[in-house]
Amino acid sequence: MVFAGKRPNNLGISNGKLALCPNSPNCVSSQSTDAVHKIAPLIFTSTPEEAISNLKQIIESLPRTKIISESQDYLYAEFKSALLGFVDDVEFYLDRNANVIQVRSASRLGQSDLGVNRQRIETIRAKLK
């Protein structure tokens, strides 16, 4: 737990938006507009309720993962790295208006994540199909 860092206080949904990514490249967000941080939202073909339920099952199936909070349209989980226990904060917001799941995955500490946050979302995306 040496590299866990403190849980950010800017997480959650504000006016239909997840928090902006910091300037560092160790964050991806489907609501970001710049190329470094931009990632596509998760798309689902089921009902929104099934989609969030499926998403929760996928998250719980991944190693070193803990769901911290959840509501009808929001999931927040912590993902811990195997080696040094670095923690990434990962949020999912069911955007019913756009019929997608907005995502944000950010490392708490450091600058580079070697693409881990983007890879994690793509892994989840592949399993959500």
Disulfide bonds with the S-S distance in Angstrom:
Cys21-Cys27 2.06
